Amino acid sequence: MEKYIYTPKKELYGKKIYIGNLDGEEYFITPIKWACGWYWGGVYLQGLRPETEEILRGRQRESEPEDFGLEIPSQMTNYFDKDKWLDDLEEEWANHHDIQEEQEREGETYYLGYGTHTHCDSVLLNDCKGNYKIALKKFDKLVFTEEQFNKLIDILKRFYSCKEGSQNNKKYLKTMEKAEQILKEFEEFTDQFKRLPTKEFWTTN
């Protein structure tokens, strides 16, 4: 049976934007990827944790070999230079934090490292039921007005509904064309928001 292939005009739509705070993390919607393997559309949320270099270096030095699954045999303890091991570990603070963004806050640089990576629909459509009042209770802080939130939910619902189309049906091409038009709306929607949180939304306050 023939399979229909749709070629999108772009592979990436929208920009990364800050949307609010949840469980102590600062949350972002990432650009939507047209093709994302097994998962339709790749609409994802990132939860990032802001920390200073000083804090992150200190946290590395609090580590123990056992934290990394290292067991030092008793006969080898005299040969294990823990101070050197901690020095090396400290220098890996940035990689260990998996930095995604950085921002100056009150004259100090904060590094936003990976905390949570999840699907947008699982939080906004399932947990929040696509309802603004529920979202306000779910999130510690939310950047959207009710009108903005409802617009985003409308875009997501219409976009997700397009995944039901079968590539064996010629209507698939029309469905994908519709999906790409919806992504253009998403791109316009994200243009009005900032990439990073403003001071009143910092979890570091």
URURNOR-V657909 format. One line per field, one symbol per residue. ss: DSSP state (2 for helix, 1 for strand, 0 for the rest). phi: phi as a letter, one per 30 degrees, with the letter a starting at -180 (. if undefined). A space follows every 50 residues. Layout:
BEGIN
ss = ???
phi = ???
END
This chain:
BEGIN
ss = 00000000000110001111110011111001100000000001111111 11222222222000222200000222222002222222220022222011 11111001111111111112222222200002222222001100022222 22222222222222000000222222222222222222220000000022 20000
phi = .dcccccddbcbbibdbdblcbhicccbccedddcbidceiicbcccccd bdeedddddddddbeddciccceedcddcccddddddddedceddddhdc bbadbhibdccccebbbbddddcdcddchicdddddddddbbdddddddd dddddddddddddddcddcddeddddddddddddddddddddcddbdded cdddd
END
